[in-house]
Amino acid sequence: MASQFFSRFNMAVPPIGASLGAAWTTVRSALPDSCVNGQPDEQLHFAKFGRKPNDTELSNLQNNGAEGGLQRVDSLGDDESCGGGGEFGNSRHKISEWQAGWNVTNAIQGMFVVSLPYAVLHGGYWAITAMIGVAYICCYTGKILVDCLYVTNEEGQLVRVRDTYVSIAEECFGRRVGARIVNTAQLIELLMTCILYVVLCGDLMVGTFPDGAIDTRSWMMICGILLLPCSFLKNLHHVSTLSFWCTMAHVVINVMIMGYCLLQAATWGWSQVSLRINIFTFPISLGIIVFSYTSQIFLPSLEGNMSDPSKFHCMLNWSHVAAAIFKSLFGYVGFLTWQENTQEVITNNLPTQGFKGVVNFILVVKALLSYPLPYFATLDLLERAFFKGRPDTIFPRMWALDGDLKVWGLALRVGLVVFTTVMAISIPHFAILMGFIGSFTGTMLSFIWPCYFHLKLKGPTLDWGTVAYDCFVIFLGVLFGVIGIYYSFRALVGAFQIGLPF
């Protein structure tokens, strides 16, 4: 009987090896092709690059990818100081898909994750849904934005004819108007991101030493001094290294806070998460969420600087999937733990001063490591707009012929760090300001413009489903932007009427 039973059991249950093989085949089929095998046609699409003659100087670099006979043409002069391969970075310092992923992770899983439980406080389950939905939309708009850098040539191959967000805008809005509009929006977004990192450093250090002799503004000044070495950054490879260590600090913080929250599971307030929307507070939450996913500014640069651009979609998919899973869990679990007592920066809810001090200190290190990415992008935008040299711009180049910064160029870079620090001292309301920025520049850069550019440049080749989805994303962007700006501005005015928190 026993042998008969096991014989039938073996017939009913497939072998473990075959089951695992079938499971891996299923998972493999769901992965983007570039993740698993880098197909030749995709390599062919991304291996051949071109530029418009009036964009920048050209230099030919052999592409050592799968299609070795094709040339990759990067917008870079022979001078290493020119930048290239996108909006910033040097095409002679290529980055891998992992390094690109560290930079995207730095952008979308940055310091603003500490405000996600606060977003759930005001948005409930709708905020959690938004964390997942906005991740999907931002991943999609990132892909179509990079798609707008390419055109299909007569041989059916994709050729890269634009290299920046600004060059796409110039094609759609006109050379003068397009460059000014997008440059202004990007500068606002990047500068305010830098400012918010310094603001957060000050808030965290005061939370660590509430009875200390150093106040918030003094801590911000100290952090500004620590950020001065960023003035010497030269290429995206160095920024990627800092982004990697930023991600490692992020992992440590997550383990510590999530570990504490899980230990408090017995006191979680499951019924406290609301299904209703408060029209006065939810737009602030939505702005925080949108702002936390903004990475479109960096994507043309990262894709252009990747040694294998065919893996760009794979990198973008999994970085956003990981962000959506973590953010929704972190925001939900954090709110369940502290419920109505959830503060703007979740670390201020930690129970003991020692535990809070350790977490806050690591968060400050993470903020300092997060600062170089938007700071470096800001420098590149300013350099392209004002310091390319006469007659292209009104100012001369800030790089010497030997590739080193000129003294006055270094002074301008130091001045930018000082400027963000001074502004941080004047704008202290972290979460509310973050919601306001996300509702304005975040929706334009992440929702509205990529879809508009996609329709403008690729419209005749798109199917009706894609056109309808692009229009839907534009509608969401306008709706989120208008509502968020109005209510975030109201909250910001009210906060300043109450007074500065120092």
Disulfide bonds with the S-S distance in Angstrom:
Cys35-Cys314 1.93
